[in-house]
Amino acid sequence: MALDSTASAHWEGDLTSGSGTTKLDSSGAAGPLDISWKARTEEHGGLTSPEELLAAAHASCFSMAFSARLAKAGSAPESLDTTATATFVPGEGITGVVLNVKGVVPGMSQDDFKTIAEDAKENCPVSQALSVPITVEASLA
């Protein structure tokens, strides 16, 4: 069964001096969140950006994919802490994403953890939707 997820944005003004809001419509879990060009290119200043929202989606999706693969390998994680960093360069766009995950997985070797993390990175639906380089740094806590 398919599930659609919807978010929306409202923008006023031109790109550099304008501003807007974005919100998560399907769940209502967040928003309205303030957005601006400055928050995207100079400093966040308490505002969010498309890249920060993308990073949140990617960290969440990767953690779920990684958890499933670890469990399938016989070593369900006690915990996974994932940070995703999406880099935006004005004039170029999003140039890459770095996933950094630390996990507590009893009985798992560091090498196996890294191998399964790479597989999760390649097969996470958000990773598959992106056309930028994605790297994963994986370590056991």
Contact map, one row per residue, 1 for C-alpha under 8 A:
111000000000000000000000000000000000000000000000000000000000000000000000000000000000000000000000000000000000000000000000000000000000000000000
111100000000000000000000000000000000000000000000000000000000000000000000000000000000000000000000000000000000000000000000000000000000000000000
111110000000000000000000000000000000000000000000000000000000000000000000000000000000000000000000000000000000000000000000000000000000000000000
011111000000000000000000000000000000000000000000000000000000000000000000000000000000000000000000000000000000000000000000000000000000000000000
001111100000000000000000110000000000000000000000000000000000000000000000000000000000000000000000000000000000000000000000000000000000000000000
000111110000000000000001110000000000000000000000000000000000000000000000000000000000000000000000000000000000000000000000000000000000000000000
000011111000000000000111110000000000000000000000000000000000000000000000000000000000000000000000000000000000000000000000000000000000000000000
000001111100000000000111100000000000000000000000000000000000000000000000000000000000000000000000000000000000000000000000000000000000000000000
000000111110000000011110000000000000000000000000000000000000000000000000000000000000000000000000000000000000000000000000000000000000000000000
000000011111000000011100000000000000000000000000000000000000000000000000000000000000000000000000000000000000000000000000000000000000000000000
000000001111100001111000000000000000000000000000000000000000000000000000000000000000000000000000000000000000000000000000000000000000000000000
000000000111110001110000000000000000000000000000000000000000000000000000000000000000000000000000000000000000000000000000000000000000000000000
000000000011111011100000000000000000000000000000000000000000000000000000000000000000000000000000000000000000000000000000000000000000000000000
000000000001111111000000000000000000000000000000000000000000000000000000000000000000000000000000000000000000000000000000000000000000000000000
000000000000111111100000000000000000100000000000000000000000000000000000000000000000000000000000000000000000000000000000000000000000000000000
000000000000011111000000000000000001110000000000000000000000000000000000000000000000000000000000000000000000000000000000000000000000000000000
000000000000111111100000000000000001100000000000000000000000000000000000000000000000000000000000000000000000000000000000000000000000000000000
000000000011111111110000000000000001100000000000000000000000000000000000000000000000000000000000000000000000000000000000000000000000000000000
000000000011101011111000000000000111100000000000000000000000000000000000000000000000000000000000000000000000000000000000000000000000000000000
000000001111000001111100000000000111000000000000000000000000000000000000000000000000000000000000000000000000000000000000000000000000000000000
000000001110000000111110000000111110000000000000000000000000000000000000000000000000000000000000000000000000000000000000000000000000000000000
000000111100000000011111000000111110000000000000000000000000000000000000000000000000000000000000000000000000000000000000000000000000000000000
000000111000000000001111100101111000000000000000000000000000000000000000000000000000000000000000000000000000000000000000000000000000000000000
000001110000000000000111111111110000000000000000000000000000000000000000000000000000000000000000000000000000000000000000000000000000000000000
000011110000000000000011111100000000000000000000000000000000000000000000000000000000000000000000000000000000000000000000000000000000000000000
000011100000000000000001111100000000000000000000000000000000000000000000000000000000000000000000000000000000000000000000000000000000000000000
000000000000000000000001111111000000000000000000000000000000000000000000000000000000000000000000000000000000000000000000000000000000000000000
000000000000000000000011111111100000000000000000000000000000000000000000000000000000000000000000000000000000000000000000000000000000000000000
000000000000000000000001001111100000000000000000000000000000000000000000000000000000000000000000000000000000000000000000000000000000000000000
000000000000000000000011001111111000000000000000000000000000000000000000000000000000000000000000000000000000000000000000000000000000000000000
000000000000000000001111000111111000000000000000000000000000000000000000000000000000000000000000000000000000000000000000000000000000000000000
000000000000000000001111000001111100000000000000000000000000000000000000000000000000000000000000000000000000000000000000000000000000000000000
000000000000000000001110000001111110000000000011000000000000000000000000000000000000000000000000000000000000000000000000000000000000000000000
000000000000000000111100000000011111000000000011000000000000000000000000000000000000000000000000000000000000000000000000000000000000000000000
000000000000000000111100000000001111101000000011100000000000000000000000000000000000000000000000000000000000000000000000000000000000000000000
000000000000000111110000000000000111111100000011100000000000000000000000000000000000000000000000000000000000000000000000000000000000000000000
000000000000001111100000000000000011111110000000000000000000000000000000000000000000000000000000000000000000000000000000000000000000000000000
000000000000000100000000000000000001111111110000000000000000000000000000000000000000000000000000000000000000000000000000000000000000000000000
000000000000000000000000000000000011111111111011100000000000000000000000000000000000000000000000000000000000000000000000000000000000000000000
000000000000000000000000000000000001111111110001111000000000000000000000000000000000000100000000000000000000000000000000000000000000000000000
000000000000000000000000000000000000111111100000000000000000000000000000000000000000000111000000000000000000000000000000000000000000000000000
000000000000000000000000000000000000011111110000000000000000000000000000000000000000000000000000000000000000000000000000000000000000000000000
000000000000000000000000000000000000011111111000000000000000000000000000000000000000000000000000000000000000000000000000000000000000000000000
000000000000000000000000000000000000011101111111100000000000000000000000000000000000000000000000000000000000000000000000000000000000000000000
000000000000000000000000000000000000001000111110000000000000000000000000000000000000000000000000000000000000000000000000000000000000000000000
000000000000000000000000000000000000000000011111000000000000000000000000000000000000000000000000000000000000000000000000000000000000000000000
000000000000000000000000000000001111001000011111100000000000000000000000000000000000000000000000000000000000000000000000000000000000000000000
000000000000000000000000000000001111001100010111110110000000000000000000000000000000000000000000000000000000000000000000000000000000000000000
000000000000000000000000000000000011001100010011111110000000000000000000000000000000000000000000000000000000000000000000000000000000000000000
000000000000000000000000000000000000000100000001111111000000000000000000000000000000000000000000000000000000000000000000000000000000000000000
000000000000000000000000000000000000000100000000111111100000000000000000000000000000011100000100000000000000000000000000000000000000000000000
000000000000000000000000000000000000000000000001111111110000000000000000000000000000110000000000000000000000000000000000000000000000000000000
000000000000000000000000000000000000000000000001111111111000000000000000000000000000000000000000000000000000000000000000000000000000000000000
000000000000000000000000000000000000000000000000011111111100000000000000000000000000010000000000000000000000000000000000000000000000000000000
000000000000000000000000000000000000000000000000001111111110000000000000000000000011110000000000100000000000000000000000000000000000000000000
000000000000000000000000000000000000000000000000000111111111000000000000000000000001000000000000000000000000000000000000000000000000000000000
000000000000000000000000000000000000000000000000000011111111100000000000000000000000000000000000000000000000000000000000000001000000000000000
000000000000000000000000000000000000000000000000000001111111110000000000000000000001000000000000000000000000000000000000000001100000000000000
000000000000000000000000000000000000000000000000000000111111111000000000000000000111000000000000001000000000000000000000000000000000000000000
000000000000000000000000000000000000000000000000000000011111111100000000000000000100000000000000000000000000000000000000000000000000000000000
000000000000000000000000000000000000000000000000000000001111111110000000000000000000000000000000000000000000000000000000000111000000000000000
000000000000000000000000000000000000000000000000000000000111111111000000000000000000000000000000000000000000000000000001100101100000000000000
000000000000000000000000000000000000000000000000000000000011111111100000000000011100000000000000000000000000000000000000000000000000000000000
000000000000000000000000000000000000000000000000000000000001111111110000000000000000000000000000000000000000000000000000000000000000000000000
000000000000000000000000000000000000000000000000000000000000111111111000000000000000000000000000000000000000000000000001101100000000000000000
000000000000000000000000000000000000000000000000000000000000011111111100000000000000000000000000000000000000000000011011100000000000000000000
000000000000000000000000000000000000000000000000000000000000001111111110000110010000000000000000000000000000000000000000000000000000000000000
000000000000000000000000000000000000000000000000000000000000000111111111000100000000000000000000000000000000000000000000000000000000000000000
000000000000000000000000000000000000000000000000000000000000000011111111100000000000000000000000000000000000000000010001000000000000000000000
000000000000000000000000000000000000000000000000000000000000000001111111111110000000000000000000000000000000000000010000000000000000000000000
000000000000000000000000000000000000000000000000000000000000000000111111111110000000000000000000000000000000000000000000000000000000000000000
000000000000000000000000000000000000000000000000000000000000000000011111111100000000000000000000000000000000000000000000000000000000000000000
000000000000000000000000000000000000000000000000000000000000000000001111111100000000000000000000000000000000000000000000000000000000000000000
000000000000000000000000000000000000000000000000000000000000000000000111111100000000000000000000000000000000000000000000000000000000000000000
000000000000000000000000000000000000000000000000000000000000000000000111111110000000000000000000000000001111000000000000000000000000000000000
000000000000000000000000000000000000000000000000000000000000000000110111111111000000000000000000000000001000000000000000000000000000000000000
000000000000000000000000000000000000000000000000000000000000000000100110001111110000000000000000000000111100000000000000000000000000000000000
000000000000000000000000000000000000000000000000000000000000000000000000000111110000000000000000000000111100000000000000000000000000000000000
000000000000000000000000000000000000000000000000000000000000000000000000000011111000000000000000000000111000000000000000000000000000000000000
000000000000000000000000000000000000000000000000000000000000001000100000000011111100000000000000000011110000000000000000000000000000000000000
000000000000000000000000000000000000000000000000000000000000001000000000000000111110000000000000000011100000000000000000000000000000000000000
000000000000000000000000000000000000000000000000000000000011001000000000000000011111000000000000001111000000000000000000000000000000000000000
000000000000000000000000000000000000000000000000000000100010000000000000000000001111100000000000001110000000000000000000000000000000000000000
000000000000000000000000000000000000000000000000000000110110000000000000000000000111110000000000111100000000000000000000000000000000000000000
000000000000000000000000000000000000000000000000000100100000000000000000000000000011111000000000111000000000000000000000000000000000000000000
000000000000000000000000000000000000000000000000001101100000000000000000000000000001111100000111110000000000000000000000000000000000000000000
000000000000000000000000000000000000000000000000001000000000000000000000000000000000111110000111100000000000000000000000000000000000000000000
000000000000000000000000000000000000000110000000001000000000000000000000000000000000011111011111000000000000000000000000000000000000000000000
000000000000000000000000000000000000000010000000000000000000000000000000000000000000001111111110000000000000000000000000000000000000000000000
000000000000000000000000000000000000000010000000000000000000000000000000000000000000000111111000000000000000000000000000000000000000000000000
000000000000000000000000000000000000000000000000000000000000000000000000000000000000000011111000000000000000000000000000000000000000000000000
000000000000000000000000000000000000000000000000000000000000000000000000000000000000000111111110000000000000000000000000000000000000000000000
000000000000000000000000000000000000000000000000000000000000000000000000000000000000000111111110000000000000000000000000000000000000000000000
000000000000000000000000000000000000000000000000001000000000000000000000000000000000011110011111000000000000000000000000000000000001000000000
000000000000000000000000000000000000000000000000000000000000000000000000000000000000011110011111100000000000000000000000000000000001100000000
000000000000000000000000000000000000000000000000000000000000000000000000000000000000011100000111110000000000000000000000000000000001110000000
000000000000000000000000000000000000000000000000000000100000000000000000000000000001111000000011111000000000000000000000000000000001111000000
000000000000000000000000000000000000000000000000000000000000000000000000000000000001110000000001111100000000000000000000000000000000011110000
000000000000000000000000000000000000000000000000000000000010000000000000000000000111100000000000111110000000000000000000000000000000011110000
000000000000000000000000000000000000000000000000000000000000000000000000000000000111000000000000011111000000000000000000000000000000000111000
000000000000000000000000000000000000000000000000000000000000000000000000000000011110000000000000001111100000000000000000000000000000000111100
000000000000000000000000000000000000000000000000000000000000000000000000000000011100000000000000000111110000000000000000000000000000000001111
000000000000000000000000000000000000000000000000000000000000000000000000000011111000000000000000000011111000000000000000000000000000000001111
000000000000000000000000000000000000000000000000000000000000000000000000000011110000000000000000000001111100000000000000000000000000000000011
000000000000000000000000000000000000000000000000000000000000000000000000001111100000000000000000000000111111000000000000000000000000000000010
000000000000000000000000000000000000000000000000000000000000000000000000001011000000000000000000000000011111000000000000000000000000000000000
000000000000000000000000000000000000000000000000000000000000000000000000001000000000000000000000000000001111100000000000000000000000000000000
000000000000000000000000000000000000000000000000000000000000000000000000001000000000000000000000000000001111110110000000000000000000000000000
000000000000000000000000000000000000000000000000000000000000000000000000000000000000000000000000000000000011111110000000000000000000000000000
000000000000000000000000000000000000000000000000000000000000000000000000000000000000000000000000000000000001111111000000000000000000000000110
000000000000000000000000000000000000000000000000000000000000000000000000000000000000000000000000000000000000111111100000000000000000000000000
000000000000000000000000000000000000000000000000000000000000000000000000000000000000000000000000000000000001111111110000000000000000000000000
000000000000000000000000000000000000000000000000000000000000000000000000000000000000000000000000000000000001111111111000000000000000000001110
000000000000000000000000000000000000000000000000000000000000000000000000000000000000000000000000000000000000011111111100000000000000000011100
000000000000000000000000000000000000000000000000000000000000000000000000000000000000000000000000000000000000001111111110000000000000000000000
000000000000000000000000000000000000000000000000000000000000000001001100000000000000000000000000000000000000000111111111000000000000000000000
000000000000000000000000000000000000000000000000000000000000000001000000000000000000000000000000000000000000000011111111100000000000000101000
000000000000000000000000000000000000000000000000000000000000000000000000000000000000000000000000000000000000000001111111110000000000000100000
000000000000000000000000000000000000000000000000000000000000000001000000000000000000000000000000000000000000000000111111111000000000000000000
000000000000000000000000000000000000000000000000000000000000010011001000000000000000000000000000000000000000000000011111111100000000000000000
000000000000000000000000000000000000000000000000000000000000010011000000000000000000000000000000000000000000000000001111111100100000011100000
000000000000000000000000000000000000000000000000000000000000000000000000000000000000000000000000000000000000000000000111111100110000000000000
000000000000000000000000000000000000000000000000000000000000000010000000000000000000000000000000000000000000000000000011111110110000000000000
000000000000000000000000000000000000000000000000000000000000110010000000000000000000000000000000000000000000000000000001111111110000000000000
000000000000000000000000000000000000000000000000000000000000100000000000000000000000000000000000000000000000000000000000001111111000000000000
000000000000000000000000000000000000000000000000000000001100110000000000000000000000000000000000000000000000000000000000000111111100000000000
000000000000000000000000000000000000000000000000000000000100010000000000000000000000000000000000000000000000000000000000111111111100010000000
000000000000000000000000000000000000000000000000000000000000000000000000000000000000000000000000000000000000000000000000011111111110000000000
000000000000000000000000000000000000000000000000000000000000000000000000000000000000000000000000000000000000000000000000000011111110000000000
000000000000000000000000000000000000000000000000000000000000000000000000000000000000000000000000000000000000000000000000000001111111000000000
000000000000000000000000000000000000000000000000000000000000000000000000000000000000000000000000000000000000000000000000000000011111100000000
000000000000000000000000000000000000000000000000000000000000000000000000000000000000000000000111100000000000000000000000000000000111110000000
000000000000000000000000000000000000000000000000000000000000000000000000000000000000000000000011100000000000000000000000000000000011111000000
000000000000000000000000000000000000000000000000000000000000000000000000000000000000000000000001111000000000000000000000100000100001111100000
000000000000000000000000000000000000000000000000000000000000000000000000000000000000000000000000111000000000000000000000100000000000111110000
000000000000000000000000000000000000000000000000000000000000000000000000000000000000000000000000011110000000000000001100100000000000011111000
000000000000000000000000000000000000000000000000000000000000000000000000000000000000000000000000011110000000000001000000000000000000001111100
000000000000000000000000000000000000000000000000000000000000000000000000000000000000000000000000000111100000000011001000000000000000000111110
000000000000000000000000000000000000000000000000000000000000000000000000000000000000000000000000000011100000010011000000000000000000000011111
000000000000000000000000000000000000000000000000000000000000000000000000000000000000000000000000000001111000010010000000000000000000000001111
000000000000000000000000000000000000000000000000000000000000000000000000000000000000000000000000000001110000000000000000000000000000000000111
